Amino acid sequence: MSGILKVAAIPAAIEFYSSIGFEENPDGSREMILTREKALQFLEAHQLRWRR
């Protein structure tokens, strides 16, 4: 995995994306960004749940 994942989140979905680790883009757009580090944290946390 490399790079940054971006989504154009509708207002009703911002809370959901935030719970995954996305952060609002500081440039003022409605984009939300998931960094490589945050994506790996999300995957590690949920991988433990899937193994149970």
Order of alpha helices (4+ residues) and beta strands (2+ residues): beta-alpha-beta-beta-alpha
